[in-house]
């Protein structure tokens, strides 16, 4: 029983080819690209306004030297948002429930922000390892603690996204099984279905919030190193 619950998080295959590759390429098809037309449709206008508003809000606290990251962070946000939302559709697969994928996104981005800080302002970047005004006896301990917290950041990014989406999908599956099991009792089945509907709304919010939090934390790491 427990194995069947977690089967939904295994990458499906067709003719020996993992379909996770297709799931990662689908979001690029959904978002429209710029064209040379004088008039565009409503979806393109809404998409452009949303992306511009998000980029301005994300880059507001970051120095101008860090604005080069706007395309990368906005594209990452759009991809994560599309993947998380598409994964809620029936008979689909959510790649962001795989820790390997999330760590593959988190580690290079985090490492790039750290290397950027060490290359452009090494003194300020290393100063984050030791808070100002620390008593001399506590200096070695605090340096070790801050170093550990620095290296835990990418792990926290990947695990946070994986755990939230996995927990939501499991709750939805368990509740849907309960709806079918309680069909003989019509009243209990209707109540459980109402809970399932609320869980779907909650999971939609989680899918959007977690993609935003992932990119927001990366922007905060970038802000410390620019």
LUMVEX-494520 format. One record per atom (N, C-alpha, C): atom name; y, x, z; residue in three letters. Coordinates in Angstrom, 2 decimals. Atoms other than C-alpha are relative to their C-alpha. Layout:
N
  numi        y        x        z  vexza
    CA        Y        X        Z    Ala
...
! end
This chain:
226
  numi        y        x        z  vexza
     N    -1.20     0.83     0.00    Unk
    CA     0.00     0.00     0.00    Unk
     C     1.25     0.87     0.00    Unk
     N    -1.19    -0.86    -0.06    Unk
    CA     2.44     2.74     0.97    Unk
     C     0.19     0.77    -1.30    Unk
     N    -0.11    -0.74     1.24    Unk
    CA     1.62     4.64    -2.22    Unk
     C     0.62    -0.84    -1.10    Unk
     N    -0.55     0.86     1.03    Unk
    CA     2.45     1.64    -4.38    Unk
     C     1.50    -0.20     0.19    Unk
     N    -1.43     0.13    -0.25    Unk
    CA     5.85     1.32    -2.69    Unk
     C     0.76     1.17    -0.62    Unk
     N    -0.70    -1.19     0.48    Unk
    CA     6.74     4.88    -3.68    Unk
     C    -0.32     0.32    -1.45    Unk
     N     0.29    -0.22     1.42    Unk
    CA     5.28     4.62    -7.18    Unk
     C     1.25    -0.21    -0.86    Unk
     N    -1.19     0.28     0.79    Unk
    CA     8.64     3.28    -8.37    Unk
     C     0.91     1.22    -0.11    Unk
     N    -0.83    -1.19     0.04    Unk
    CA    10.19     6.69    -7.63    Unk
     C    -0.64     1.13    -0.79    Unk
     N     0.66    -1.00     0.85    Unk
    CA     7.72     8.58    -9.83    Unk
     C     0.50    -0.17    -1.43    Unk
     N    -0.52     0.06     1.36    Unk
    CA     9.06     9.46   -13.27    Unk
     C    -1.05    -0.53    -0.96    Unk
     N     0.97     0.54     0.96    Unk
    CA     7.29     7.25   -15.84    Unk
     C    -0.12     0.89    -1.23    Unk
     N     0.25    -0.82     1.18    Unk
    CA     5.77     8.89   -18.88    Unk
     C    -0.50    -0.86    -1.15    Unk
     N     0.50     0.64     1.20    Unk
    CA     5.09     7.82   -22.43    Unk
     C    -0.44     1.10    -0.97    Unk
     N     0.60    -1.02     0.87    Unk
    CA     2.77     9.91   -24.63    Unk
     C     0.18     1.40     0.60    Unk
     N    -0.13    -1.28    -0.69    Unk
    CA     3.01    12.65   -22.01    Unk
     C     1.42     0.50     0.15    Unk
     N    -1.41    -0.42    -0.08    Unk
    CA     6.82    12.79   -22.24    Unk
     C     0.66    -0.76     1.16    Unk
     N    -0.67     0.70    -1.11    Unk
    CA     8.75    12.03   -18.99    Unk
     C     1.23    -0.76    -0.48    Unk
     N    -1.11     0.84     0.45    Unk
    CA    11.19     9.16   -19.53    Unk
     C     1.28     0.25     0.79    Unk
     N    -1.22    -0.32    -0.75    Unk
    CA    13.65    10.66   -17.03    Unk
     C     1.06     0.59    -0.93    Unk
     N    -0.94    -0.56     0.98    Unk
    CA    15.20    12.49   -20.00    Unk
     C     0.75    -1.12    -0.69    Unk
     N    -0.65     1.14     0.64    Unk
    CA    15.88     9.16   -21.72    Unk
     C     0.95    -0.70     0.95    Unk
     N    -0.85     0.65    -0.99    Unk
    CA    17.28     7.69   -18.49    Unk
     C     1.29     0.77     0.22    Unk
     N    -1.21    -0.81    -0.17    Unk
    CA    19.75    10.59   -18.26    Unk
     C     0.90    -0.07    -1.21    Unk
     N    -0.80     0.04     1.22    Unk
    CA    20.89    10.18   -21.87    Unk
     C     0.62    -1.37    -0.25    Unk
     N    -0.50     1.36     0.25    Unk
    CA    21.47     6.39   -21.75    Unk
     C     1.46    -0.17     0.39    Unk
     N    -1.42     0.20    -0.35    Unk
    CA    24.83     6.56   -19.85    Unk
     C     0.97     0.50    -1.05    Unk
     N    -0.91    -0.51     1.03    Unk
    CA    26.35     8.63   -22.66    Unk
     C     0.15    -0.97    -1.16    Unk
     N    -0.08     0.99     1.07    Unk
    CA    25.62     5.77   -25.06    Unk
     C     0.91    -1.16     0.41    Unk
     N    -0.75     1.16    -0.48    Unk
    CA    27.30     3.14   -22.88    Unk
     C     1.50     0.22    -0.11    Unk
     N    -1.44    -0.26    -0.02    Unk
    CA    30.71     4.80   -22.59    Unk
     C     0.50     0.25    -1.41    Unk
     N    -0.56    -0.13     1.35    Unk
    CA    32.78     4.45   -25.71    Unk
     C     0.84     1.27    -0.10    Unk
     N    -0.78    -1.20     0.24    Unk
    CA    34.53     7.44   -27.27    Unk
     C     1.31    -0.36    -0.69    Unk
     N    -1.29     0.23     0.63    Unk
    CA    38.07     7.77   -28.55    Unk
     C    -0.15    -0.04    -1.53    Unk
     N     0.01     0.06     1.46    Unk
    CA    38.70     6.82   -32.19    Unk
     C     1.43    -0.04    -0.50    Unk
     N    -1.32    -0.06     0.62    Unk
    CA    41.60     6.77   -34.63    Unk
     C     0.58    -1.38    -0.30    Unk
     N    -0.50     1.34     0.27    Unk
    CA    42.10     3.00   -34.64    Unk
     C     1.32    -0.25     0.74    Unk
     N    -1.25     0.37    -0.66    Unk
    CA    45.52     1.56   -33.86    Unk
     C    -0.26    -0.92     1.20    Unk
     N     0.32     0.96    -1.06    Unk
    CA    44.00    -1.23   -31.78    Unk
     C    -1.43     0.22     0.46    Unk
     N     1.34    -0.14    -0.56    Unk
    CA    41.03    -0.89   -29.47    Unk
     C    -0.39    -1.30     0.70    Unk
     N     0.44     1.21    -0.68    Unk
    CA    38.94    -3.51   -27.72    Unk
     C     0.30     0.09     1.49    Unk
     N    -0.34     0.08    -1.43    Unk
    CA    39.33    -4.61   -24.13    Unk
     C    -0.85     0.96     0.84    Unk
     N     0.87    -0.90    -0.77    Unk
    CA    36.37    -2.58   -22.92    Unk
     C     0.52     1.43    -0.05    Unk
     N    -0.52    -1.37     0.12    Unk
    CA    37.86     0.67   -24.24    Unk
     C     1.27     0.19     0.83    Unk
     N    -1.24    -0.08    -0.78    Unk
    CA    41.23    -0.07   -22.65    Unk
     C    -0.31     0.03     1.50    Unk
     N     0.38     0.03    -1.42    Unk
    CA    39.62    -0.94   -19.31    Unk
     C    -0.66     1.30     0.41    Unk
     N     0.67    -1.26    -0.31    Unk
    CA    37.46     2.16   -19.45    Unk
     C     1.01     1.14     0.12    Unk
     N    -1.01    -1.06    -0.04    Unk
    CA    40.43     4.44   -20.21    Unk
     C     0.87    -0.13     1.24    Unk
     N    -0.84     0.20    -1.19    Unk
    CA    42.54     2.88   -17.44    Unk
     C    -0.74     0.39     1.27    Unk
     N     0.79    -0.32    -1.19    Unk
    CA    39.73     3.22   -14.89    Unk
     C    -0.18     1.50     0.14    Unk
     N     0.22    -1.44    -0.05    Unk
    CA    39.01     6.84   -15.79    Unk
     C     1.30     0.74     0.35    Unk
     N    -1.29    -0.66    -0.30    Unk
    CA    42.71     7.81   -15.72    Unk
     C     0.40    -0.22     1.45    Unk
     N    -0.36     0.29    -1.40    Unk
    CA    43.28     6.09   -12.37    Unk
     C    -0.87     0.81     0.96    Unk
     N     0.90    -0.76    -0.87    Unk
    CA    40.22     7.73   -10.83    Unk
     C     0.34     1.49    -0.02    Unk
     N    -0.31    -1.43     0.13    Unk
    CA    41.15    11.17   -12.17    Unk
     C     1.29     0.35     0.74    Unk
     N    -1.26    -0.26    -0.71    Unk
    CA    44.73    10.94   -10.85    Unk
     C    -0.20    -0.02     1.51    Unk
     N     0.23     0.08    -1.45    Unk
    CA    43.54     9.86    -7.40    Unk
     C    -0.83     1.17     0.49    Unk
     N     0.88    -1.09    -0.41    Unk
    CA    40.87    12.56    -7.31    Unk
     C     0.72     1.34     0.01    Unk
     N    -0.68    -1.28     0.13    Unk
    CA    43.16    15.39    -8.40    Unk
     C     1.29     0.08     0.80    Unk
     N    -1.27     0.03    -0.72    Unk
    CA    46.14    14.36    -6.25    Unk
     C     0.09     1.04     1.11    Unk
     N    -0.14    -1.00    -1.08    Unk
    CA    45.37    16.54    -3.18    Unk
     C    -0.36     1.42    -0.41    Unk
     N     0.45    -1.32     0.45    Unk
    CA    44.13    19.49    -5.28    Unk
     C     1.15     0.72    -0.70    Unk
     N    -1.03    -0.79     0.66    Unk
    CA    46.38    22.32    -6.46    Unk
     C    -0.15    -0.06    -1.52    Unk
     N     0.02     0.07     1.46    Unk
    CA    47.27    22.56   -10.13    Unk
     C    -1.06     0.92    -0.61    Unk
     N     1.03    -0.89     0.53    Unk
    CA    44.87    25.45   -10.58    Unk
     C    -1.37    -0.66    -0.01    Unk
     N     1.28     0.70    -0.05    Unk
    CA    42.03    23.10    -9.68    Unk
     C    -0.09    -1.19    -0.92    Unk
     N     0.02     1.15     0.92    Unk
    CA    43.01    20.44   -12.23    Unk
     C    -0.88     0.25    -1.22    Unk
     N     0.93    -0.29     1.10    Unk
    CA    40.79    22.23   -14.76    Unk
     C    -1.35    -0.68     0.22    Unk
     N     1.28     0.62    -0.35    Unk
    CA    37.89    20.58   -12.94    Unk
     C     0.00    -1.51    -0.23    Unk
     N    -0.10     1.46     0.09    Unk
    CA    39.10    17.05   -13.69    Unk
     C    -1.03    -0.59    -0.97    Unk
     N     0.96     0.52     0.98    Unk
    CA    36.92    16.59   -16.80    Unk
     C    -1.42     0.06     0.54    Unk
     N     1.36    -0.15    -0.53    Unk
    CA    33.81    17.91   -15.06    Unk
     C    -0.29    -1.04     1.08    Unk
     N     0.23     0.92    -1.11    Unk
    CA    34.22    15.80   -11.91    Unk
     C     0.02    -1.45    -0.47    Unk
     N    -0.05     1.37     0.50    Unk
    CA    35.19    12.62   -13.79    Unk
     C    -1.26    -0.33    -0.81    Unk
     N     1.22     0.22     0.77    Unk
    CA    32.25    13.00   -16.18    Unk
     C    -1.21    -0.14     0.92    Unk
     N     1.10     0.09    -0.96    Unk
    CA    29.90    13.58   -13.25    Unk
     C     0.02    -1.34     0.72    Unk
     N    -0.13     1.30    -0.64    Unk
    CA    31.25    10.47   -11.53    Unk
     C    -0.47    -1.11    -0.92    Unk
     N     0.41     1.04     0.95    Unk
    CA    30.76     8.35   -14.66    Unk
     C    -1.50     0.01    -0.22    Unk
     N     1.45    -0.08     0.21    Unk
    CA    27.22     9.63   -15.18    Unk
     C    -0.77    -0.52     1.20    Unk
     N     0.69     0.47    -1.20    Unk
    CA    26.15     9.05   -11.57    Unk
     C     0.15    -1.50     0.18    Unk
     N    -0.23     1.44    -0.13    Unk
    CA    27.72     5.60   -11.53    Unk
     C    -0.86    -0.79    -0.97    Unk
     N     0.80     0.71     1.00    Unk
    CA    25.99     4.55   -14.75    Unk
     C    -1.48     0.07     0.34    Unk
     N     1.42    -0.15    -0.33    Unk
    CA    22.61     5.94   -13.66    Unk
     C    -0.37    -0.87     1.20    Unk
     N     0.30     0.79    -1.19    Unk
    CA    22.78     4.28   -10.23    Unk
     C    -0.03    -1.49    -0.31    Unk
     N    -0.06     1.43     0.31    Unk
    CA    23.75     0.88   -11.66    Unk
     C    -1.11    -0.41    -0.96    Unk
     N     1.08     0.33     0.93    Unk
    CA    21.27     0.98   -14.53    Unk
     C    -1.36     0.01     0.69    Unk
     N     1.26    -0.05    -0.74    Unk
    CA    18.52     1.85   -12.05    Unk
     C    -0.31    -1.26     0.78    Unk
     N     0.22     1.26    -0.71    Unk
    CA    18.97    -1.56   -10.39    Unk
     C    -0.56    -1.08    -0.92    Unk
     N     0.56     0.98     0.92    Unk
    CA    17.84    -3.39   -13.53    Unk
     C    -1.51    -0.01     0.11    Unk
     N     1.48     0.05    -0.08    Unk
    CA    14.21    -4.60   -13.59    Unk
     C    -0.65     0.90    -1.04    Unk
     N     0.81    -0.84     0.88    Unk
    CA    11.61    -2.28   -15.13    Unk
     C     0.78     1.22    -0.51    Unk
     N    -0.73    -1.22     0.33    Unk
    CA    13.96     0.70   -15.12    Unk
     C    -0.32     1.07     1.03    Unk
     N     0.24    -1.14    -0.88    Unk
    CA    13.86     4.12   -13.47    Unk
     C     1.33     0.62     0.38    Unk
     N    -1.25    -0.58    -0.50    Unk
    CA    16.59     5.66   -11.32    Unk
     C    -0.20     1.51     0.21    Unk
     N     0.20    -1.45    -0.16    Unk
    CA    16.73     9.46   -11.82    Unk
     C     0.60     0.55     1.29    Unk
     N    -0.67    -0.54    -1.19    Unk
    CA    19.05     9.91    -8.82    Unk
     C    -0.79    -0.26     1.28    Unk
     N     0.88     0.08    -1.17    Unk
    CA    16.21     8.93    -6.46    Unk
     C    -0.85     1.25     0.13    Unk
     N     0.74    -1.26    -0.05    Unk
    CA    14.71    12.34    -7.25    Unk
     C     0.86     1.09     0.63    Unk
     N    -0.76    -1.04    -0.70    Unk
    CA    15.83    15.05    -4.83    Unk
     C     0.21     1.22    -0.89    Unk
     N    -0.14    -1.17     0.88    Unk
    CA    15.21    17.73    -7.46    Unk
     C     1.19    -0.14    -0.92    Unk
     N    -1.16     0.21     0.88    Unk
    CA    17.77    16.18    -9.81    Unk
     C     1.31     0.11     0.76    Unk
     N    -1.24    -0.03    -0.78    Unk
    CA    20.38    15.68    -7.10    Unk
     C     0.34     1.42     0.47    Unk
     N    -0.26    -1.39    -0.38    Unk
    CA    19.95    19.24    -5.85    Unk
     C     0.39     0.83    -1.22    Unk
     N    -0.40    -0.70     1.22    Unk
    CA    20.18    20.43    -9.44    Unk
     C     1.45    -0.26    -0.39    Unk
     N    -1.41     0.27     0.22    Unk
    CA    23.59    18.77    -9.62    Unk
     C     0.87     0.58     1.11    Unk
     N    -0.82    -0.39    -1.15    Unk
    CA    24.80    19.67    -6.12    Unk
     C     0.14     1.51     0.13    Unk
     N    -0.04    -1.45    -0.25    Unk
    CA    23.88    23.35    -5.88    Unk
     C     0.90     0.74    -1.00    Unk
     N    -0.91    -0.72     0.91    Unk
    CA    25.56    24.61    -9.11    Unk
     C     1.47    -0.35     0.19    Unk
     N    -1.40     0.40    -0.18    Unk
    CA    28.72    22.57    -8.50    Unk
     C     0.58     0.60     1.27    Unk
     N    -0.46    -0.60    -1.26    Unk
    CA    28.99    23.72    -4.87    Unk
     C     0.17     1.49    -0.15    Unk
     N    -0.07    -1.45     0.16    Unk
    CA    28.27    27.32    -5.83    Unk
     C     1.19     0.38    -0.87    Unk
     N    -1.15    -0.29     0.86    Unk
    CA    30.93    27.18    -8.55    Unk
     C     1.31    -0.07     0.80    Unk
     N    -1.21     0.08    -0.82    Unk
    CA    33.57    26.04    -6.03    Unk
     C     0.12     1.20     0.94    Unk
     N    -0.02    -1.15    -0.91    Unk
    CA    32.59    28.82    -3.61    Unk
     C     0.37     1.28    -0.76    Unk
     N    -0.30    -1.20     0.77    Unk
    CA    32.65    31.50    -6.30    Unk
     C     1.44     0.00    -0.52    Unk
     N    -1.40     0.10     0.42    Unk
    CA    36.00    30.21    -7.55    Unk
     C     0.94     0.45     1.11    Unk
     N    -0.83    -0.42    -1.13    Unk
    CA    37.48    30.63    -4.08    Unk
     C    -0.10     1.48     0.29    Unk
     N     0.17    -1.43    -0.27    Unk
    CA    35.98    34.09    -3.60    Unk
     C     0.65     0.86    -1.07    Unk
     N    -0.59    -0.80     1.08    Unk
    CA    37.33    35.23    -6.96    Unk
     C     1.52    -0.06     0.03    Unk
     N    -1.45     0.17     0.09    Unk
    CA    40.87    33.83    -6.74    Unk
     C     0.71     0.26     1.32    Unk
     N    -0.63    -0.24    -1.31    Unk
    CA    41.61    33.92    -2.99    Unk
     C    -1.08     0.34     1.02    Unk
     N     1.11    -0.37    -0.90    Unk
    CA    38.88    35.82    -1.12    Unk
     C     0.38    -0.04     1.47    Unk
     N    -0.40    -0.02    -1.41    Unk
    CA    40.88    36.19     2.08    Unk
     C     0.03    -1.41     0.58    Unk
     N    -0.07     1.37    -0.48    Unk
    CA    41.58    32.47     2.41    Unk
     C    -1.37    -0.65     0.07    Unk
     N     1.34     0.58     0.00    Unk
    CA    37.99    31.55     1.53    Unk
     C    -0.82     0.50     1.18    Unk
     N     0.73    -0.55    -1.14    Unk
    CA    36.52    33.90     4.13    Unk
     C     0.61    -0.43     1.33    Unk
     N    -0.65     0.43    -1.23    Unk
    CA    39.07    32.68     6.68    Unk
     C    -0.56    -1.32     0.52    Unk
     N     0.59     1.26    -0.44    Unk
    CA    37.30    29.29     6.73    Unk
     C    -1.20     0.22     0.92    Unk
     N     1.16    -0.28    -0.85    Unk
    CA    34.37    31.00     8.47    Unk
     C     0.38     0.25     1.45    Unk
     N    -0.44    -0.26    -1.37    Unk
    CA    36.47    31.69    11.56    Unk
     C     1.28    -0.76     0.29    Unk
     N    -1.21     0.76    -0.33    Unk
    CA    38.90    29.10    13.00    Unk
     C     1.02     0.86     0.72    Unk
     N    -1.08    -0.76    -0.62    Unk
    CA    42.27    30.40    14.10    Unk
     C     0.04    -0.24     1.50    Unk
     N    -0.09     0.10    -1.45    Unk
    CA    42.65    31.11    17.80    Unk
     C    -1.33     0.02     0.71    Unk
     N     1.32    -0.05    -0.64    Unk
    CA    38.94    31.63    18.50    Unk
     C    -0.06     1.14     1.01    Unk
     N     0.15    -1.10    -0.97    Unk
    CA    38.22    33.62    21.69    Unk
     C    -0.94     1.07    -0.54    Unk
     N     0.84    -1.10     0.53    Unk
    CA    36.72    37.06    20.89    Unk
     C    -1.48    -0.11     0.32    Unk
     N     1.45     0.09    -0.24    Unk
    CA    33.37    36.42    22.65    Unk
     C    -0.72    -1.02    -0.90    Unk
     N     0.62     1.04     0.82    Unk
    CA    32.76    33.36    20.45    Unk
     C     0.04     0.29    -1.50    Unk
     N    -0.17    -0.27     1.44    Unk
    CA    33.61    35.02    17.13    Unk
     C    -1.34     0.15    -0.72    Unk
     N     1.28    -0.12     0.74    Unk
    CA    30.03    36.09    16.16    Unk
     C    -0.74    -1.33    -0.12    Unk
     N     0.73     1.27     0.02    Unk
    CA    28.56    32.71    17.10    Unk
     C     0.63    -0.98    -0.98    Unk
     N    -0.68     0.93     0.91    Unk
    CA    31.21    30.72    15.22    Unk
     C    -0.17     0.41    -1.46    Unk
     N     0.20    -0.45     1.39    Unk
    CA    30.83    32.87    12.11    Unk
     C    -1.38    -0.41    -0.49    Unk
     N     1.37     0.40     0.38    Unk
    CA    27.08    32.20    12.11    Unk
     C    -0.07    -1.50    -0.23    Unk
     N     0.03     1.46     0.12    Unk
    CA    27.61    28.46    12.65    Unk
     C     0.71    -0.46    -1.27    Unk
     N    -0.76     0.38     1.20    Unk
    CA    30.24    28.18     9.91    Unk
     C    -0.73     0.42    -1.28    Unk
     N     0.77    -0.43     1.17    Unk
    CA    28.07    30.16     7.50    Unk
     C    -1.16    -0.94    -0.26    Unk
     N     1.10     0.95     0.16    Unk
    CA    25.12    27.87     8.14    Unk
     C     0.51    -1.33    -0.53    Unk
     N    -0.55     1.27     0.47    Unk
    CA    27.31    24.78     7.67    Unk
     C     0.45     0.10    -1.45    Unk
     N    -0.40    -0.18     1.39    Unk
    CA    28.60    26.25     4.40    Unk
     C    -1.20    -0.12    -0.94    Unk
     N     1.18     0.05     0.85    Unk
    CA    25.09    26.66     3.00    Unk
     C    -0.75    -1.33     0.10    Unk
     N     0.65     1.31    -0.14    Unk
    CA    24.00    23.23     4.24    Unk
     C     0.69    -1.05    -0.89    Unk
     N    -0.76     0.99     0.77    Unk
    CA    26.66    21.47     2.14    Unk
     C    -0.74    -0.52    -1.23    Unk
     N     0.70     0.55     1.16    Unk
    CA    24.67    21.25    -1.13    Unk
     C    -1.22    -0.80     0.38    Unk
     N     1.15     0.77    -0.46    Unk
    CA    21.59    20.10     0.77    Unk
     C     0.41    -1.38     0.49    Unk
     N    -0.49     1.29    -0.48    Unk
    CA    23.62    17.38     2.45    Unk
     C     0.41    -0.90    -1.16    Unk
     N    -0.39     0.78     1.17    Unk
    CA    25.02    16.27    -0.93    Unk
     C    -1.22    -0.63    -0.66    Unk
     N     1.18     0.51     0.69    Unk
    CA    21.59    15.94    -2.52    Unk
     C    -0.79    -0.98     0.83    Unk
     N     0.79     0.89    -0.86    Unk
    CA    19.81    14.39     0.46    Unk
     C     0.72    -1.32     0.24    Unk
     N    -0.75     1.24    -0.23    Unk
    CA    22.60    11.85     1.07    Unk
     C    -0.19    -0.97    -1.16    Unk
     N     0.14     0.87     1.17    Unk
    CA    22.43    10.50    -2.47    Unk
     C    -1.43    -0.50    -0.15    Unk
     N     1.41     0.39     0.13    Unk
    CA    18.62    10.49    -2.56    Unk
     C    -0.40    -1.01     1.07    Unk
     N     0.43     0.86    -1.11    Unk
    CA    18.15     8.89     0.87    Unk
     C     0.60    -1.40    -0.11    Unk
     N    -0.63     1.31     0.08    Unk
    CA    20.64     6.08     0.35    Unk
     C    -0.59    -0.85    -1.12    Unk
     N     0.55     0.77     1.11    Unk
    CA    19.28     5.04    -3.05    Unk
     C    -1.47    -0.34     0.23    Unk
     N     1.41     0.26    -0.27    Unk
    CA    15.64     5.39    -1.98    Unk
     C    -0.17    -1.10     1.03    Unk
     N     0.10     1.03    -1.03    Unk
    CA    16.16     3.31     1.14    Unk
     C     0.36    -1.38    -0.55    Unk
     N    -0.39     1.28     0.58    Unk
    CA    17.93     0.58    -0.82    Unk
     C    -1.07    -0.58    -0.91    Unk
     N     1.05     0.48     0.89    Unk
    CA    15.22     0.37    -3.45    Unk
     C    -1.23    -0.47     0.78    Unk
     N     1.15     0.42    -0.81    Unk
    CA    12.50     0.21    -0.79    Unk
     C     0.26    -1.33     0.69    Unk
     N    -0.32     1.27    -0.64    Unk
    CA    14.29    -2.58     1.07    Unk
     C    -0.07    -1.16    -0.99    Unk
     N     0.05     1.05     1.01    Unk
    CA    14.66    -4.58    -2.14    Unk
     C    -1.44    -0.34    -0.37    Unk
     N     1.39     0.26     0.36    Unk
    CA    10.99    -4.16    -3.01    Unk
     C    -0.74    -0.71     1.12    Unk
     N     0.66     0.65    -1.13    Unk
    CA     9.79    -5.08     0.48    Unk
     C     0.44    -1.45     0.15    Unk
     N    -0.51     1.37    -0.13    Unk
    CA    12.03    -8.15     0.56    Unk
     C    -0.52    -0.89    -1.13    Unk
     N     0.53     0.79     1.12    Unk
    CA    10.88    -9.29    -2.91    Unk
     C    -1.47    -0.32     0.21    Unk
     N     1.40     0.29    -0.32    Unk
    CA     7.25    -8.97    -1.78    Unk
     C    -0.09    -1.09     1.06    Unk
     N    -0.01     1.03    -1.03    Unk
    CA     8.09   -11.06     1.28    Unk
     C     0.33    -1.38    -0.59    Unk
     N    -0.33     1.28     0.65    Unk
    CA     9.62   -13.76    -0.97    Unk
     C    -1.25    -0.61    -0.64    Unk
     N     1.22     0.51     0.63    Unk
    CA     6.36   -14.06    -2.91    Unk
     C    -1.04    -0.39     1.04    Unk
     N     0.99     0.32    -1.03    Unk
    CA     4.25   -14.00     0.24    Unk
     C     0.34    -1.28     0.76    Unk
     N    -0.43     1.19    -0.76    Unk
    CA     6.30   -16.80     1.83    Unk
     C     0.21    -1.21    -0.89    Unk
     N    -0.17     1.16     0.89    Unk
    CA     6.19   -19.14    -1.19    Unk
     C    -0.62    -1.29     0.54    Unk
     N     0.52     1.26    -0.58    Unk
    CA     3.89   -21.64     0.62    Unk
     C     0.96    -0.65     0.98    Unk
     N    -1.02     0.53    -0.91    Unk
    CA     6.64   -22.01     3.22    Unk
     C     1.35     0.05    -0.72    Unk
     N    -1.16     0.02     0.89    Unk
    CA     9.53   -23.10     1.02    Unk
     C     1.28     0.42     0.71    Unk
     N    -1.24    -0.31    -0.72    Unk
    CA    12.25   -22.84     3.67    Unk
     C     0.13     1.49     0.28    Unk
     N    -0.04    -1.43    -0.29    Unk
    CA    11.33   -19.30     4.72    Unk
     C     0.17     0.81    -1.27    Unk
     N    -0.14    -0.71     1.27    Unk
    CA    11.04   -18.24     1.09    Unk
     C     1.45    -0.04    -0.49    Unk
     N    -1.40     0.13     0.42    Unk
    CA    14.54   -19.55     0.34    Unk
     C     0.90     0.89     0.85    Unk
     N    -0.79    -0.85    -0.88    Unk
    CA    15.97   -17.75     3.37    Unk
     C    -0.19     1.48    -0.35    Unk
     N     0.27    -1.39     0.38    Unk
    CA    14.26   -14.52     2.36    Unk
     C     0.65     0.34    -1.33    Unk
     N    -0.65    -0.23     1.28    Unk
    CA    15.58   -14.92    -1.17    Unk
     C     1.50     0.18     0.16    Unk
     N    -1.42    -0.19    -0.28    Unk
    CA    19.09   -15.27     0.24    Unk
     C     0.26     1.41     0.53    Unk
     N    -0.11    -1.37    -0.51    Unk
    CA    18.54   -12.00     2.14    Unk
     C    -0.13     1.00    -1.15    Unk
     N     0.19    -0.88     1.16    Unk
    CA    17.31   -10.41    -1.11    Unk
     C     1.27     0.05    -0.87    Unk
     N    -1.25     0.04     0.76    Unk
    CA    20.48   -11.55    -2.89    Unk
     C     1.08     0.84     0.67    Unk
     N    -0.98    -0.81    -0.73    Unk
    CA    22.63    -9.99    -0.17    Unk
     C    -0.33     1.48    -0.09    Unk
     N     0.39    -1.40     0.15    Unk
    CA    20.61    -6.79    -0.39    Unk
     C     0.36     0.55    -1.38    Unk
     N    -0.37    -0.43     1.34    Unk
    CA    21.23    -6.65    -4.13    Unk
     C     1.50     0.31    -0.07    Unk
     N    -1.44    -0.26    -0.04    Unk
    CA    24.99    -6.94    -3.53    Unk
     C     0.29     1.30     0.76    Unk
     N    -0.18    -1.22    -0.78    Unk
    CA    24.75    -4.24    -0.86    Unk
     C    -0.41     1.23    -0.80    Unk
     N     0.47    -1.15     0.77    Unk
    CA    22.78    -1.96    -3.19    Unk
     C     0.96     0.31    -1.16    Unk
     N    -1.02    -0.24     1.02    Unk
    CA    25.38    -2.44    -5.94    Unk
     C     1.17     0.79     0.59    Unk
     N    -1.09    -0.73    -0.66    Unk
    CA    28.05    -1.32    -3.49    Unk
     C    -0.42     1.42     0.34    Unk
     N     0.49    -1.34    -0.34    Unk
    CA    25.90     1.62    -2.34    Unk
     C    -0.05     0.88    -1.25    Unk
     N     0.08    -0.77     1.24    Unk
    CA    25.32     2.70    -5.95    Unk
     C     1.37     0.51    -0.42    Unk
     N    -1.35    -0.42     0.38    Unk
    CA    29.07     2.81    -6.61    Unk
     C     0.59     0.96     1.03    Unk
     N    -0.60    -0.81    -1.05    Unk
    CA    30.08     4.26    -3.25    Unk
     C    -0.61     1.40     0.05    Unk
     N     0.66    -1.30    -0.10    Unk
    CA    27.49     7.06    -3.25    Unk
     C     0.39     0.92    -1.15    Unk
     N    -0.45    -0.84     1.11    Unk
    CA    28.49     8.27    -6.71    Unk
     C     1.42     0.49     0.24    Unk
     N    -1.37    -0.40    -0.32    Unk
    CA    32.12     8.31    -5.58    Unk
     C     0.03     1.04     1.11    Unk
     N     0.02    -0.93    -1.13    Unk
    CA    31.30    10.09    -2.31    Unk
     C    -0.50     1.37    -0.45    Unk
     N     0.53    -1.26     0.51    Unk
    CA    29.28    12.74    -4.15    Unk
     C     1.10     0.83    -0.66    Unk
     N    -1.07    -0.71     0.72    Unk
    CA    32.21    13.64    -6.40    Unk
     C     1.17     0.29     0.94    Unk
     N    -1.10    -0.21    -0.94    Unk
    CA    34.78    13.23    -3.60    Unk
     C    -0.24     1.22     0.88    Unk
     N     0.31    -1.17    -0.83    Unk
    CA    33.00    15.78    -1.39    Unk
     C     0.11     1.28    -0.81    Unk
     N    -0.17    -1.18     0.85    Unk
    CA    32.85    18.20    -4.31    Unk
     C     1.47     0.34    -0.19    Unk
     N    -1.44    -0.25     0.14    Unk
    CA    36.60    17.76    -4.78    Unk
     C     0.59     0.57     1.29    Unk
     N    -0.47    -0.58    -1.27    Unk
    CA    37.15    18.51    -1.08    Unk
     C    -0.42     1.47     0.12    Unk
     N     0.42    -1.41     0.00    Unk
    CA    35.10    21.70    -1.41    Unk
     C     0.87     0.82    -0.95    Unk
     N    -0.88    -0.68     0.95    Unk
    CA    37.21    22.58    -4.44    Unk
     C     1.39     0.20     0.58    Unk
     N    -1.34    -0.09    -0.59    Unk
    CA    40.40    21.88    -2.51    Unk
     C     0.09     1.17     0.98    Unk
     N     0.00    -1.11    -0.94    Unk
    CA    39.39    24.45     0.11    Unk
     C     0.03     1.36    -0.69    Unk
     N     0.14    -1.29     0.69    Unk
    CA    38.87    27.13    -2.54    Unk
     C     0.99     0.18    -1.14    Unk
     N    -1.01    -0.18     1.04    Unk
    CA    41.92    26.66    -4.79    Unk
     C     1.39     0.10     0.63    Unk
! end
